Every structure is written in structure tokens, then in C-alpha cells.
Amino acid sequence: MEILDLRHFSSADLRPLMEDETQVWSRLLSWDYSGSAEMILRYVDSKILPGYAAIDRGRIFGYAFFVYEGNKGVIGDLFVANGNGNRASGQREVESRLLLHVIETLQQSPGIHRVEAQLLVHETGVVARPFVEQGFHRYPRLFMSVPLSNTHPSSSPMPRDIEIRRWSEQDYQTAAAVITAAYRGHVDSEINDQYRTLSGAVRFLNNIVRFPGCGLFDAESSFVAIHKTLRSLVGVILCSRVRHDVGHVTQVCLLPEYRGQKIGEALLAHTAANLRKRNFSLLSLTVTEANRAVDLYKRLGFESKRVFDAFVWEG
Ligand SMILES: CC(C)(COP(=O)(O)OP(=O)(O)OC[C@H]1O[C@@H](n2cnc3c(N)ncnc32)[C@H](O)[C@@H]1OP(=O)(O)O)[C@@H](O)C(=O)NCCC(=O)NCCS
């Protein structure tokens, strides 16, 4: 087995592995990964995707890639095939070697002061060793979902001066301001530094709304909470379509002074009702284990399906 630069390969070399990976995403997360896989394969063909491939007898059976975002490196994916008689321990070993290559490359890249990774299909702890040994912090996160047949319209009354309306393109800047205020001092802004500044939150929104990395943004099931007399945005929920019948909440947050009045519950109920009306079957989200919001999601019927890790290094 050897580890080689991913840029030596073409989409034809990587495609069989991506097909395996697409099945894993579907089985574990009810997520249709084929759109993301096609995007990755296009990047591989243009030789612009930094990463590494694990090769055995000329065949790619594992890979990891990353991207540079300013001073930050983000590990985009890690996948090692489990089949062909690979023992699980062999698979772990290859995952660790690929990760170590990626981590060392990023930590030695001039100007890179921060590295982030969220590896959804890897169970918590399983790939933690190379991260922890290289000085990363680990944050356990939950992947939760609820069958839409189990969701109900919100029974709790909302404050009278708040109304909920559909997301529109004009909400971009104000939503970015709400995100920055909502996550000030919050554990999630340790995990994702885009939450810390207005320009970062705009980049976050661009990634969610304009690019198909985290499913396809679904404007119909995305809403904002508005203070009627102040005419200002106080909260937002964004939802993407990750499979033809599965929605995924990519963001839900409120300004701190409006919390605890069931506005968050009402936003989630609006998203669920819209998806149900359109015959979606499932709604999912991810949440940091240490976030109080976990209790709200459980109360609304969400169940934890997986625990995975987010990793952060600051140099
Ligand atoms: C999570 C959030 C959208 C919930 O909205 P909300 O209107 O406050 O929630 P509701 O009034 O409908 O329900 C109250 C529940 O929300 C959760 N909650 C309350 N304050 C919270 C806070 N500061 N952070 C996270 N969750 C909170 C609790 O579970 C609370 O139930 P409890 O009072 O029994 O503990 C909102 O609190 C928020 O913006 N938090 C910060 C951003 C965040 O964590 N977003 C979720 C990321 S996955």
C-alpha cells in the first residue's frame, strides 16, 4: 500500500470508491451523496483538489482531501473502502495514515493558522487519534433526525409581536448579522470560525445557499422570524434538500434576547410542516453534544442517530 498525491489521478480512478462512499452516506445518513461525489470528481479531473489517495495494486481504495479558505484549512472528506477482505483494523490504519498526511500538509502550509474537520460518517473517537496527537480539540456532535410523520404543528403560542415568513434573498446581510450575534461566545463558534465575524457569516451563507456542498438549498422550507413593529430579523432557519425526500436543517438561530419564547420551536415547526406538505419523509440536523438545543430537538421528536466528531487546531 502506498499513499500518493490525489492530483496524480483522474475521476475514472476515483469513481468506484466514490460509488462505495455514496452507498455509505445513504445507509448511515439518508443522504444522497452523488451530487457532492460528482463535484469532487470534477475537481479531481481539474487537478486542483489537494489530498491523498491510498493505493493498492494500482487501485485507489481510500482518499482524503482538503481545501484552503484564507488562513484556514478544512478537511473535506476521508473515506476508506471496507470491502475486499480489508480487516477493520487495516481500514483504521489507512484512515490514520491518510489523515496524518493531510494534517501535516496543512500544519506545514505557510499562512495556515487553523484547521477544521467534521467527519460525519466516522463514529466518534474512531479516527480521533491522529487529530488528538497533532494537538486538535475534539467536539462530539450528534446527527439527529425525525420522521416527518412524527412532527406536529407547534402547539406553543409565539410572542404576538413576532411573525414568521419565508426566507428571501434580501435577508442575506441581516441573517449574517443574526448568526454573528447568536453565536457570540457559543461553542459552535469554536468549531466554525465563520460564525465569529460578519464577513465569515456571509461566507457561511454563501456556502449554504449558493453552493451544493451540503445538499441543495431549499428556499421553500427556510424561514425567518421578524419583529413586526421593529421590522427587524430576529431569527432564521435554513434547510437544504439532501435526498429527494429528506430535508436537513443547516442553520437555526435566534438573537439571544429572543430565546426561550418558543420562536425556535415555531421555526422548526414551519420547516417540518412545509416539507411534510411536499411529501418529504425525514428531517435531519447536526448539533454539538454540549449545546442545550439538543433538549429542544429531543422534545420535538428528533432522535440521535450517530455521534461524530468535529476537530479544530489553532497554530
Ligand atoms: C436553539 C435556539 C434556536 C432555540 O430557540 P428558542 O426560541 O430559544 O427555543 P424555544 O423557546 O422554542 O425552546 C426552548 C429550548 O431551547 C433550548 N435553548 C434555550 N436557550 C438556548 C441557548 N441559549 N442555546 C441553545 N439552546 C437553547 C433549550 O432546550 C430550551 O429548553 P429549556 O428552556 O427547557 O432548556 C436558540 O436558543 C438559539 O439561537 N441558540 C443559539 C444558536 C444555536 O445553538 N443554534 C442551534 C445550533 S444546532
The ligand as an ORCA input file, in Angstrom:
! r2SCAN-3c Opt
* xyz 0 1
  C     -31.510     26.830     19.665
  C     -32.456     28.030     19.515
  C     -32.704     28.337     18.046
  C     -33.783     27.646     20.188
  O     -34.691     28.699     20.050
  P     -35.596     29.206     21.289
  O     -36.672     30.053     20.754
  O     -34.709     29.749     22.344
  O     -36.188     27.807     21.799
  P     -37.624     27.562     22.391
  O     -38.054     28.735     23.242
  O     -38.553     27.134     21.319
  O     -37.330     26.313     23.299
  C     -36.526     26.484     24.465
  C     -35.435     25.465     24.426
  O     -34.395     25.857     23.536
  C     -33.153     25.473     24.088
  N     -32.387     26.700     24.413
  C     -32.712     27.732     25.197
  N     -31.735     28.636     25.250
  C     -30.760     28.171     24.463
  C     -29.492     28.645     24.115
  N     -29.014     29.792     24.598
  N     -28.760     27.905     23.272
  C     -29.223     26.744     22.825
  N     -30.434     26.250     23.126
  C     -31.194     26.951     23.930
  C     -33.431     24.721     25.353
  O     -33.581     23.341     25.043
  C     -34.761     25.303     25.747
  O     -35.468     24.440     26.555
  P     -35.360     24.636     28.142
  O     -35.713     26.048     28.415
  O     -36.333     23.642     28.651
  O     -33.949     24.337     28.498
  C     -31.882     29.289     20.211
  O     -31.781     29.058     21.567
  C     -30.522     29.751     19.690
  O     -30.447     30.549     18.781
  N     -29.407     29.252     20.280
  C     -28.069     29.630     19.861
  C     -27.731     29.081     18.467
  C     -27.838     27.560     18.454
  O     -27.356     26.870     19.340
  N     -28.474     27.031     17.406
  C     -28.633     25.602     17.196
  C     -27.439     25.030     16.528
  S     -27.662     23.307     16.196
*
